[in-house]
Amino acid sequence: MSLELNKRNAIAFYKMAYEGNPKEAIAKYVGNQYIQHNPDVADGIDGFIEYFERMQIEYPDKSIEFVRAIAQDDLVALHTHQIWPDDDQYVTMDFFRFDKEGKICEHWDAIQQIPKTAANPNTMF
């Protein structure tokens, strides 16, 4: 298992789905099962595809920047900056687990809206 390859594959998978092609992302990067822990997305491959297809229709102009990727054992963590319509910005932490064949099989995330003001001068990135 290559940690660098897993990082590249997690980023490619997320970017491809986010930009509107979740079926291809699943075909290239996901194994026989996909366990979803985000409570807003139905479990499994079909739930993933439905969610990202709907997001592309409803929010075609959204964007994502991958700030950092960290890999350990069979896990990859991605720290992203998402910008949605009306300058609605989010920081996300996504975790992907890879199976023994190097395919993504499980996902967790935490999402926080970036506030307009902060108690310190540091960014969330």
CNS distance restraints for C-alpha pairs under 8 A (distance, minus, plus):
assign (resid   1 and name CA) (resid   6 and name CA) 7.86 0.50 0.50
assign (resid   1 and name CA) (resid  74 and name CA) 7.93 0.50 0.50
assign (resid   1 and name CA) (resid 100 and name CA) 7.74 0.50 0.50
assign (resid   1 and name CA) (resid 102 and name CA) 6.75 0.50 0.50
assign (resid   2 and name CA) (resid   6 and name CA) 6.18 0.50 0.50
assign (resid   3 and name CA) (resid   7 and name CA) 6.22 0.50 0.50
assign (resid   3 and name CA) (resid  71 and name CA) 5.66 0.50 0.50
assign (resid   3 and name CA) (resid  72 and name CA) 6.86 0.50 0.50
assign (resid   3 and name CA) (resid  73 and name CA) 7.45 0.50 0.50
assign (resid   3 and name CA) (resid  74 and name CA) 7.95 0.50 0.50
assign (resid   4 and name CA) (resid   8 and name CA) 6.27 0.50 0.50
assign (resid   4 and name CA) (resid  71 and name CA) 7.50 0.50 0.50
assign (resid   5 and name CA) (resid   9 and name CA) 6.02 0.50 0.50
assign (resid   6 and name CA) (resid  10 and name CA) 6.01 0.50 0.50
assign (resid   6 and name CA) (resid  71 and name CA) 7.39 0.50 0.50
assign (resid   6 and name CA) (resid  76 and name CA) 6.85 0.50 0.50
assign (resid   6 and name CA) (resid  98 and name CA) 7.64 0.50 0.50
assign (resid   6 and name CA) (resid 102 and name CA) 7.10 0.50 0.50
assign (resid   7 and name CA) (resid  11 and name CA) 6.26 0.50 0.50
assign (resid   7 and name CA) (resid  69 and name CA) 6.25 0.50 0.50
assign (resid   7 and name CA) (resid  70 and name CA) 7.08 0.50 0.50
assign (resid   7 and name CA) (resid  71 and name CA) 6.39 0.50 0.50
assign (resid   7 and name CA) (resid  76 and name CA) 6.04 0.50 0.50
assign (resid   8 and name CA) (resid  12 and name CA) 6.10 0.50 0.50
assign (resid   9 and name CA) (resid  13 and name CA) 5.88 0.50 0.50
assign (resid   9 and name CA) (resid  29 and name CA) 6.80 0.50 0.50
assign (resid  10 and name CA) (resid  14 and name CA) 6.13 0.50 0.50
assign (resid  10 and name CA) (resid  29 and name CA) 7.92 0.50 0.50
assign (resid  10 and name CA) (resid  76 and name CA) 6.99 0.50 0.50
assign (resid  10 and name CA) (resid  78 and name CA) 7.95 0.50 0.50
assign (resid  10 and name CA) (resid  96 and name CA) 7.07 0.50 0.50
assign (resid  10 and name CA) (resid 104 and name CA) 7.63 0.50 0.50
assign (resid  11 and name CA) (resid  15 and name CA) 5.95 0.50 0.50
assign (resid  11 and name CA) (resid  66 and name CA) 7.47 0.50 0.50
assign (resid  11 and name CA) (resid  78 and name CA) 7.56 0.50 0.50
assign (resid  12 and name CA) (resid  16 and name CA) 5.92 0.50 0.50
assign (resid  12 and name CA) (resid  25 and name CA) 7.83 0.50 0.50
assign (resid  13 and name CA) (resid  17 and name CA) 6.25 0.50 0.50
assign (resid  13 and name CA) (resid  25 and name CA) 5.13 0.50 0.50
assign (resid  13 and name CA) (resid  26 and name CA) 7.54 0.50 0.50
assign (resid  13 and name CA) (resid  28 and name CA) 7.84 0.50 0.50
assign (resid  13 and name CA) (resid  29 and name CA) 6.18 0.50 0.50
assign (resid  14 and name CA) (resid  18 and name CA) 5.90 0.50 0.50
assign (resid  14 and name CA) (resid  25 and name CA) 7.60 0.50 0.50
assign (resid  15 and name CA) (resid  19 and name CA) 5.95 0.50 0.50
assign (resid  15 and name CA) (resid  64 and name CA) 7.51 0.50 0.50
assign (resid  16 and name CA) (resid  20 and name CA) 6.53 0.50 0.50
assign (resid  16 and name CA) (resid  21 and name CA) 5.50 0.50 0.50
assign (resid  16 and name CA) (resid  22 and name CA) 6.42 0.50 0.50
assign (resid  16 and name CA) (resid  24 and name CA) 7.55 0.50 0.50
assign (resid  16 and name CA) (resid  25 and name CA) 5.73 0.50 0.50
assign (resid  17 and name CA) (resid  21 and name CA) 4.85 0.50 0.50
assign (resid  17 and name CA) (resid  22 and name CA) 3.96 0.50 0.50
assign (resid  17 and name CA) (resid  23 and name CA) 7.61 0.50 0.50
assign (resid  17 and name CA) (resid  24 and name CA) 7.82 0.50 0.50
assign (resid  17 and name CA) (resid  25 and name CA) 5.78 0.50 0.50
assign (resid  17 and name CA) (resid  52 and name CA) 6.19 0.50 0.50
assign (resid  18 and name CA) (resid  22 and name CA) 7.36 0.50 0.50
assign (resid  18 and name CA) (resid  52 and name CA) 6.40 0.50 0.50
assign (resid  18 and name CA) (resid  55 and name CA) 7.99 0.50 0.50
assign (resid  18 and name CA) (resid  56 and name CA) 7.42 0.50 0.50
assign (resid  18 and name CA) (resid  64 and name CA) 7.77 0.50 0.50
assign (resid  19 and name CA) (resid  56 and name CA) 6.92 0.50 0.50
assign (resid  19 and name CA) (resid  60 and name CA) 7.89 0.50 0.50
assign (resid  19 and name CA) (resid  63 and name CA) 7.74 0.50 0.50
assign (resid  20 and name CA) (resid  52 and name CA) 6.55 0.50 0.50
assign (resid  20 and name CA) (resid  53 and name CA) 6.12 0.50 0.50
assign (resid  20 and name CA) (resid  55 and name CA) 7.88 0.50 0.50
assign (resid  20 and name CA) (resid  56 and name CA) 5.20 0.50 0.50
assign (resid  20 and name CA) (resid  60 and name CA) 7.95 0.50 0.50
assign (resid  21 and name CA) (resid  25 and name CA) 6.42 0.50 0.50
assign (resid  21 and name CA) (resid  52 and name CA) 7.78 0.50 0.50
assign (resid  21 and name CA) (resid  53 and name CA) 7.34 0.50 0.50
assign (resid  22 and name CA) (resid  26 and name CA) 6.09 0.50 0.50
assign (resid  22 and name CA) (resid  48 and name CA) 7.40 0.50 0.50
assign (resid  22 and name CA) (resid  49 and name CA) 5.26 0.50 0.50
assign (resid  22 and name CA) (resid  52 and name CA) 6.14 0.50 0.50
assign (resid  22 and name CA) (resid  53 and name CA) 6.85 0.50 0.50
assign (resid  23 and name CA) (resid  27 and name CA) 6.20 0.50 0.50
assign (resid  23 and name CA) (resid  49 and name CA) 6.10 0.50 0.50
assign (resid  24 and name CA) (resid  28 and name CA) 6.10 0.50 0.50
assign (resid  25 and name CA) (resid  29 and name CA) 5.85 0.50 0.50
assign (resid  25 and name CA) (resid  30 and name CA) 7.46 0.50 0.50
assign (resid  26 and name CA) (resid  30 and name CA) 4.96 0.50 0.50
assign (resid  26 and name CA) (resid  45 and name CA) 7.26 0.50 0.50
assign (resid  29 and name CA) (resid 103 and name CA) 5.43 0.50 0.50
assign (resid  29 and name CA) (resid 104 and name CA) 6.00 0.50 0.50
assign (resid  30 and name CA) (resid  34 and name CA) 7.01 0.50 0.50
assign (resid  30 and name CA) (resid 103 and name CA) 4.89 0.50 0.50
assign (resid  30 and name CA) (resid 104 and name CA) 4.61 0.50 0.50
assign (resid  30 and name CA) (resid 105 and name CA) 6.11 0.50 0.50
assign (resid  31 and name CA) (resid  99 and name CA) 7.39 0.50 0.50
assign (resid  31 and name CA) (resid 101 and name CA) 7.80 0.50 0.50
assign (resid  31 and name CA) (resid 103 and name CA) 4.96 0.50 0.50
assign (resid  31 and name CA) (resid 104 and name CA) 6.05 0.50 0.50
assign (resid  31 and name CA) (resid 105 and name CA) 5.96 0.50 0.50
assign (resid  32 and name CA) (resid 105 and name CA) 7.53 0.50 0.50
assign (resid  33 and name CA) (resid  44 and name CA) 6.71 0.50 0.50
assign (resid  33 and name CA) (resid  45 and name CA) 7.22 0.50 0.50
assign (resid  33 and name CA) (resid 105 and name CA) 5.61 0.50 0.50
assign (resid  33 and name CA) (resid 106 and name CA) 7.96 0.50 0.50
assign (resid  34 and name CA) (resid  43 and name CA) 7.30 0.50 0.50
assign (resid  34 and name CA) (resid  44 and name CA) 4.84 0.50 0.50
assign (resid  34 and name CA) (resid  45 and name CA) 5.76 0.50 0.50
assign (resid  34 and name CA) (resid 104 and name CA) 7.21 0.50 0.50
assign (resid  34 and name CA) (resid 105 and name CA) 4.50 0.50 0.50
assign (resid  34 and name CA) (resid 106 and name CA) 5.33 0.50 0.50
assign (resid  34 and name CA) (resid 107 and name CA) 7.69 0.50 0.50
assign (resid  35 and name CA) (resid  43 and name CA) 5.87 0.50 0.50
assign (resid  35 and name CA) (resid  44 and name CA) 5.58 0.50 0.50
assign (resid  35 and name CA) (resid 105 and name CA) 6.14 0.50 0.50
assign (resid  35 and name CA) (resid 106 and name CA) 4.49 0.50 0.50
assign (resid  35 and name CA) (resid 107 and name CA) 6.33 0.50 0.50
assign (resid  36 and name CA) (resid  41 and name CA) 7.09 0.50 0.50
assign (resid  36 and name CA) (resid  42 and name CA) 7.04 0.50 0.50
assign (resid  36 and name CA) (resid  43 and name CA) 4.84 0.50 0.50
assign (resid  36 and name CA) (resid  44 and name CA) 6.31 0.50 0.50
assign (resid  36 and name CA) (resid  48 and name CA) 7.98 0.50 0.50
assign (resid  36 and name CA) (resid 106 and name CA) 6.00 0.50 0.50
assign (resid  36 and name CA) (resid 107 and name CA) 5.26 0.50 0.50
assign (resid  36 and name CA) (resid 108 and name CA) 6.71 0.50 0.50
assign (resid  37 and name CA) (resid  41 and name CA) 7.88 0.50 0.50
assign (resid  37 and name CA) (resid  43 and name CA) 7.44 0.50 0.50
assign (resid  37 and name CA) (resid 106 and name CA) 7.86 0.50 0.50
assign (resid  37 and name CA) (resid 107 and name CA) 6.04 0.50 0.50
assign (resid  37 and name CA) (resid 108 and name CA) 5.06 0.50 0.50
assign (resid  37 and name CA) (resid 109 and name CA) 7.43 0.50 0.50
assign (resid  38 and name CA) (resid 107 and name CA) 7.64 0.50 0.50
assign (resid  38 and name CA) (resid 108 and name CA) 6.05 0.50 0.50
assign (resid  38 and name CA) (resid 109 and name CA) 6.31 0.50 0.50
assign (resid  41 and name CA) (resid  47 and name CA) 6.03 0.50 0.50
assign (resid  41 and name CA) (resid  48 and name CA) 6.48 0.50 0.50
assign (resid  41 and name CA) (resid  51 and name CA) 6.28 0.50 0.50
assign (resid  42 and name CA) (resid  46 and name CA) 7.75 0.50 0.50
assign (resid  42 and name CA) (resid  47 and name CA) 4.31 0.50 0.50
assign (resid  42 and name CA) (resid  48 and name CA) 6.71 0.50 0.50
assign (resid  42 and name CA) (resid  51 and name CA) 7.91 0.50 0.50
assign (resid  43 and name CA) (resid  47 and name CA) 5.54 0.50 0.50
assign (resid  43 and name CA) (resid  48 and name CA) 7.21 0.50 0.50
assign (resid  44 and name CA) (resid  48 and name CA) 6.44 0.50 0.50
assign (resid  45 and name CA) (resid  49 and name CA) 6.26 0.50 0.50
assign (resid  46 and name CA) (resid  50 and name CA) 6.08 0.50 0.50
assign (resid  47 and name CA) (resid  51 and name CA) 6.11 0.50 0.50
assign (resid  48 and name CA) (resid  52 and name CA) 6.32 0.50 0.50
assign (resid  49 and name CA) (resid  53 and name CA) 5.98 0.50 0.50
assign (resid  50 and name CA) (resid  54 and name CA) 6.09 0.50 0.50
assign (resid  51 and name CA) (resid  55 and name CA) 6.20 0.50 0.50
assign (resid  52 and name CA) (resid  56 and name CA) 6.17 0.50 0.50
assign (resid  53 and name CA) (resid  57 and name CA) 6.42 0.50 0.50
assign (resid  54 and name CA) (resid  58 and name CA) 6.09 0.50 0.50
assign (resid  55 and name CA) (resid  59 and name CA) 5.52 0.50 0.50
assign (resid  55 and name CA) (resid  60 and name CA) 7.35 0.50 0.50
assign (resid  56 and name CA) (resid  60 and name CA) 4.80 0.50 0.50
assign (resid  59 and name CA) (resid  84 and name CA) 7.22 0.50 0.50
assign (resid  59 and name CA) (resid  85 and name CA) 7.13 0.50 0.50
assign (resid  61 and name CA) (resid  84 and name CA) 7.04 0.50 0.50
assign (resid  61 and name CA) (resid  85 and name CA) 6.83 0.50 0.50
assign (resid  62 and name CA) (resid  82 and name CA) 7.28 0.50 0.50
assign (resid  62 and name CA) (resid  83 and name CA) 5.64 0.50 0.50
assign (resid  62 and name CA) (resid  84 and name CA) 4.50 0.50 0.50
assign (resid  62 and name CA) (resid  85 and name CA) 6.39 0.50 0.50
assign (resid  63 and name CA) (resid  82 and name CA) 5.71 0.50 0.50
assign (resid  63 and name CA) (resid  83 and name CA) 5.25 0.50 0.50
assign (resid  63 and name CA) (resid  84 and name CA) 6.65 0.50 0.50
assign (resid  64 and name CA) (resid  80 and name CA) 6.71 0.50 0.50
assign (resid  64 and name CA) (resid  81 and name CA) 5.68 0.50 0.50
assign (resid  64 and name CA) (resid  82 and name CA) 4.48 0.50 0.50
assign (resid  64 and name CA) (resid  83 and name CA) 6.45 0.50 0.50
assign (resid  65 and name CA) (resid  80 and name CA) 5.58 0.50 0.50
assign (resid  65 and name CA) (resid  81 and name CA) 5.11 0.50 0.50
assign (resid  65 and name CA) (resid  82 and name CA) 6.46 0.50 0.50
assign (resid  66 and name CA) (resid  78 and name CA) 7.04 0.50 0.50
assign (resid  66 and name CA) (resid  79 and name CA) 6.24 0.50 0.50
assign (resid  66 and name CA) (resid  80 and name CA) 4.61 0.50 0.50
assign (resid  66 and name CA) (resid  81 and name CA) 6.57 0.50 0.50
assign (resid  67 and name CA) (resid  78 and name CA) 7.60 0.50 0.50
assign (resid  67 and name CA) (resid  79 and name CA) 5.49 0.50 0.50
assign (resid  67 and name CA) (resid  80 and name CA) 5.29 0.50 0.50
assign (resid  67 and name CA) (resid  81 and name CA) 6.90 0.50 0.50
assign (resid  67 and name CA) (resid 125 and name CA) 7.05 0.50 0.50
assign (resid  68 and name CA) (resid  78 and name CA) 5.92 0.50 0.50
assign (resid  68 and name CA) (resid  79 and name CA) 5.26 0.50 0.50
assign (resid  68 and name CA) (resid  80 and name CA) 7.19 0.50 0.50
assign (resid  69 and name CA) (resid  76 and name CA) 6.83 0.50 0.50
assign (resid  69 and name CA) (resid  77 and name CA) 5.58 0.50 0.50
assign (resid  69 and name CA) (resid  78 and name CA) 4.60 0.50 0.50
assign (resid  69 and name CA) (resid  79 and name CA) 6.42 0.50 0.50
assign (resid  70 and name CA) (resid  76 and name CA) 5.63 0.50 0.50
assign (resid  70 and name CA) (resid  77 and name CA) 5.11 0.50 0.50
assign (resid  70 and name CA) (resid  78 and name CA) 6.63 0.50 0.50
assign (resid  71 and name CA) (resid  75 and name CA) 5.68 0.50 0.50
assign (resid  71 and name CA) (resid  76 and name CA) 4.34 0.50 0.50
assign (resid  71 and name CA) (resid  77 and name CA) 6.30 0.50 0.50
assign (resid  72 and name CA) (resid  76 and name CA) 6.52 0.50 0.50
assign (resid  74 and name CA) (resid  97 and name CA) 5.60 0.50 0.50
assign (resid  74 and name CA) (resid  98 and name CA) 5.21 0.50 0.50
assign (resid  74 and name CA) (resid  99 and name CA) 7.14 0.50 0.50
assign (resid  75 and name CA) (resid  95 and name CA) 6.73 0.50 0.50
assign (resid  75 and name CA) (resid  96 and name CA) 5.56 0.50 0.50
assign (resid  75 and name CA) (resid  97 and name CA) 4.58 0.50 0.50
assign (resid  75 and name CA) (resid  98 and name CA) 6.30 0.50 0.50
assign (resid  76 and name CA) (resid  95 and name CA) 5.61 0.50 0.50
assign (resid  76 and name CA) (resid  96 and name CA) 5.22 0.50 0.50
assign (resid  76 and name CA) (resid  97 and name CA) 6.61 0.50 0.50
assign (resid  77 and name CA) (resid  93 and name CA) 6.77 0.50 0.50
assign (resid  77 and name CA) (resid  94 and name CA) 5.55 0.50 0.50
assign (resid  77 and name CA) (resid  95 and name CA) 4.45 0.50 0.50
assign (resid  77 and name CA) (resid  96 and name CA) 6.51 0.50 0.50
assign (resid  78 and name CA) (resid  92 and name CA) 7.77 0.50 0.50
assign (resid  78 and name CA) (resid  93 and name CA) 5.63 0.50 0.50
assign (resid  78 and name CA) (resid  94 and name CA) 5.09 0.50 0.50
assign (resid  78 and name CA) (resid  95 and name CA) 6.43 0.50 0.50
assign (resid  79 and name CA) (resid  91 and name CA) 7.23 0.50 0.50
assign (resid  79 and name CA) (resid  92 and name CA) 5.74 0.50 0.50
assign (resid  79 and name CA) (resid  93 and name CA) 4.78 0.50 0.50
assign (resid  79 and name CA) (resid  94 and name CA) 6.67 0.50 0.50
assign (resid  80 and name CA) (resid  91 and name CA) 5.72 0.50 0.50
assign (resid  80 and name CA) (resid  92 and name CA) 5.19 0.50 0.50
assign (resid  80 and name CA) (resid  93 and name CA) 6.60 0.50 0.50
assign (resid  81 and name CA) (resid  89 and name CA) 7.23 0.50 0.50
assign (resid  81 and name CA) (resid  90 and name CA) 5.90 0.50 0.50
assign (resid  81 and name CA) (resid  91 and name CA) 4.89 0.50 0.50
assign (resid  81 and name CA) (resid  92 and name CA) 6.61 0.50 0.50
assign (resid  81 and name CA) (resid 125 and name CA) 7.93 0.50 0.50
assign (resid  82 and name CA) (resid  89 and name CA) 5.62 0.50 0.50
assign (resid  82 and name CA) (resid  90 and name CA) 5.10 0.50 0.50
assign (resid  82 and name CA) (resid  91 and name CA) 6.35 0.50 0.50
assign (resid  82 and name CA) (resid  92 and name CA) 7.61 0.50 0.50
assign (resid  83 and name CA) (resid  87 and name CA) 6.12 0.50 0.50
assign (resid  83 and name CA) (resid  88 and name CA) 5.81 0.50 0.50
assign (resid  83 and name CA) (resid  89 and name CA) 4.53 0.50 0.50
assign (resid  83 and name CA) (resid  90 and name CA) 6.54 0.50 0.50
assign (resid  84 and name CA) (resid  88 and name CA) 4.96 0.50 0.50
assign (resid  84 and name CA) (resid  89 and name CA) 6.09 0.50 0.50
assign (resid  88 and name CA) (resid 113 and name CA) 7.66 0.50 0.50
assign (resid  88 and name CA) (resid 114 and name CA) 7.96 0.50 0.50
assign (resid  89 and name CA) (resid 113 and name CA) 5.95 0.50 0.50
assign (resid  89 and name CA) (resid 114 and name CA) 5.51 0.50 0.50
assign (resid  90 and name CA) (resid 111 and name CA) 6.72 0.50 0.50
assign (resid  90 and name CA) (resid 112 and name CA) 5.56 0.50 0.50
assign (resid  90 and name CA) (resid 113 and name CA) 4.30 0.50 0.50
assign (resid  90 and name CA) (resid 114 and name CA) 5.14 0.50 0.50
assign (resid  91 and name CA) (resid 111 and name CA) 5.99 0.50 0.50
assign (resid  91 and name CA) (resid 112 and name CA) 5.45 0.50 0.50
assign (resid  91 and name CA) (resid 113 and name CA) 6.36 0.50 0.50
assign (resid  91 and name CA) (resid 114 and name CA) 6.46 0.50 0.50
assign (resid  91 and name CA) (resid 124 and name CA) 7.06 0.50 0.50
assign (resid  91 and name CA) (resid 125 and name CA) 7.95 0.50 0.50
assign (resid  92 and name CA) (resid 109 and name CA) 6.95 0.50 0.50
assign (resid  92 and name CA) (resid 110 and name CA) 5.70 0.50 0.50
assign (resid  92 and name CA) (resid 111 and name CA) 4.50 0.50 0.50
assign (resid  92 and name CA) (resid 112 and name CA) 6.39 0.50 0.50
assign (resid  93 and name CA) (resid 109 and name CA) 5.48 0.50 0.50
assign (resid  93 and name CA) (resid 110 and name CA) 5.23 0.50 0.50
assign (resid  93 and name CA) (resid 111 and name CA) 6.56 0.50 0.50
assign (resid  94 and name CA) (resid 107 and name CA) 7.13 0.50 0.50
assign (resid  94 and name CA) (resid 108 and name CA) 5.81 0.50 0.50
assign (resid  94 and name CA) (resid 109 and name CA) 4.25 0.50 0.50
assign (resid  94 and name CA) (resid 110 and name CA) 6.56 0.50 0.50
assign (resid  95 and name CA) (resid 107 and name CA) 5.60 0.50 0.50
assign (resid  95 and name CA) (resid 108 and name CA) 5.11 0.50 0.50
assign (resid  95 and name CA) (resid 109 and name CA) 6.05 0.50 0.50
assign (resid  96 and name CA) (resid 104 and name CA) 6.45 0.50 0.50
assign (resid  96 and name CA) (resid 105 and name CA) 7.39 0.50 0.50
assign (resid  96 and name CA) (resid 106 and name CA) 5.63 0.50 0.50
assign (resid  96 and name CA) (resid 107 and name CA) 4.67 0.50 0.50
assign (resid  96 and name CA) (resid 108 and name CA) 6.70 0.50 0.50
assign (resid  97 and name CA) (resid 104 and name CA) 5.76 0.50 0.50
assign (resid  97 and name CA) (resid 105 and name CA) 5.79 0.50 0.50
assign (resid  97 and name CA) (resid 106 and name CA) 5.00 0.50 0.50
assign (resid  97 and name CA) (resid 107 and name CA) 6.48 0.50 0.50
assign (resid  98 and name CA) (resid 102 and name CA) 5.50 0.50 0.50
assign (resid  98 and name CA) (resid 103 and name CA) 5.14 0.50 0.50
assign (resid  98 and name CA) (resid 104 and name CA) 4.35 0.50 0.50
assign (resid  98 and name CA) (resid 105 and name CA) 5.55 0.50 0.50
assign (resid  98 and name CA) (resid 106 and name CA) 7.14 0.50 0.50
assign (resid  99 and name CA) (resid 103 and name CA) 5.41 0.50 0.50
assign (resid  99 and name CA) (resid 104 and name CA) 6.28 0.50 0.50
assign (resid  99 and name CA) (resid 105 and name CA) 6.06 0.50 0.50
assign (resid 114 and name CA) (resid 124 and name CA) 7.59 0.50 0.50
